[in-house]
Amino acid sequence: MVLTIGLTTGFSEDPGMGQLILSLLFLIPAGFLFFFSVIGLASYFIFIPSLSRNAHIFAQVHGGQLLHPLTTALLVGLLGLCIHTGSLPGLCVWIVLLVVYVVQTGFMMARLRAELANNGLTGNSNTFLLLLGLVLGGELLTMAAGSKPLPPWRLNTLPSDTWVVDIRTKPEFKWNRIQCAENYPWGAGLMEAAASRPKDRPVLVTCLSGHRSPPFTIMLRRMGFTTVYNLNWGILYLALIERGRKAEGPFSLTRSKREANMRGKDFRGISIGYITFAVLTLIVAPLYSTPSSSHAIVALQIAGGIIGLLGLGIGILSYQALGRNFRVFAAPRRSGKLITTGIYKRVRHPMYTAVVTALGGYVLAFGSIYAAPFWFGCALLYLIKGFKEEQLLQAHYPEYEEYRKRTWMFIPYVL
């Protein structure tokens, strides 16, 4: 669609004031939803124990609820782009995409309604809120209602007297649950139970995958509860990150599998991803570069060259500091040692910073807007790999936690 708009308008149309305002009314919310959705998606992959072993969970359970809000943002943003450029062919393509989006949303809602019907809740008033959660994302819907989305890895920060409401079906609840949870299948009996609870008591609402619980957090907020949490991505994701940990405390799961060896975590999916994005960046940037016909473009090329050389320099310093400890794989060498000198005295993952910086300079030097998404994907996957790698390093080096506290992850004083 972007290609269609570019071919028909060249992105050179000068919109009127009304046209500009109308396009911004779509582009600004789309940008916010896109940013919020990407952060949620990145968080999901950062903390999931193994992409290869748990990819089917994402594909079958969480993929829809994480990707559909992203699709919503892109669709709204593309409409704003059509209005801004005044491209009629682009608008026609957008209408086709809208039809596909509506059909996809309809299929997803049909599955949700089938679940409601199977539990005797046909015509439940929460159907509209389930639709909003699907289109905008459960986290955003929860926050808009005054509730708080809670990542599973922060479960132990809850007050000890938190009332844990589990709205899964009875078989799901029997399979695995939080120790202190009370079961209200699809909210049955929840309003009666909530009426007798003090409204200042914290409440955590959970479900299997995270897509059912937001409407019930909203209901509890309307009933006057001051602090209501929604467990992001549900019990299923919690079970993934709890695997290999000792079950303890009121917010632990009743069934927690032990997994002694963290070294075998699989990073192949991430590695294939960032290598693919990096190669595509290198190929696309020169093919779709901006002609150097103005002083501004020349200045951009110079800036890109400087940034690229900076990234190359960081990479050389990182390689020299690592010495024999350098390896392509995320898991550290069994005979290796923790490097805390040289550039590693300030930053824990300077090699990743080097690659992303050098690629960014490369894209900037060519001025290729088409290569920018590939660079962004590469940077995002390096960010995910950095977070996941730290779990391995903490398990391998007892002193890593102290080192982590006094250094920055990628960029000093920023991240």
C-alpha angles and dihedrals in degrees: 000000000000087000090052092052091046093050094048100041106013085222085273101113115124105222122210122243094262091046091049094049092047092050091050090052086065101032098052097052089041091053092049093048091045092052093045092048094048091051090051092047092048092049090052093055095040094061102032106110099225128007095198097049096040101036090104089059090056093044096047103032119013103026096083097048092046099043101037095069087049089053089049091053093049092048093050091044092051090052089054089050091051091051092046094051097034091225111166094188089050090052090052091054089047091055089054090050090049091054091051090048093050092049091049091048090049092055092049092049091048089059091050092049089049089055090050092049092049089057095047095254102117112158094018112170091231091073092091092051090049088055092050090049090052094048100039102023130259094257094055092045090050093050093046089057093052095256125123126242109222121203111223092239090062095054093111091060090073119107112264093242094057113139107230113208116193113192097184123119118272095257091050091048091050091051095062136334146164109277097243098035125129118211122232105165107224088341096302108161093002097117092052092048093045092053091068097045123094109257094224092060113106115247129202117196118200138178136169101275105005099253098097100048104065095075090054093050087055091049092052091049090053089052089060105262107150100203118038125164130195118208107232114234092358136242092320094065091041089055090053095053093039091057109110095022129106111255111237139144132035093286097053122106123260090231118042121164119217120233113179101183117068093168094082095064109135119238096166094106092053092044093051089047099053093040089053093048092046093051091047089050091052092049101040099045097067093037093055102030126148113253112251096235100131139050090244092058091047090051089050090053092050091049090049091051092051092048091047092052089047090055091048090051092050089051093052092049090048093050092048092050093049096048110164090358091071115112137155094230121083097230112086122241114269090232095038128109134222110265113217100156134088114014088348088069088076106024130035098205107029093148090063090046089052095053095046092045094048092048090047091053090048092054092045093050091056092039090223114166089183093060093049096082091053090050090049091051091050091049092048093052091048088052091052092047091051093055093046093045090057089065089059093046093050090053093047100042118043090198094054095092092059090045090050092054095056100042139060122244103226112341124028113249091001112061 
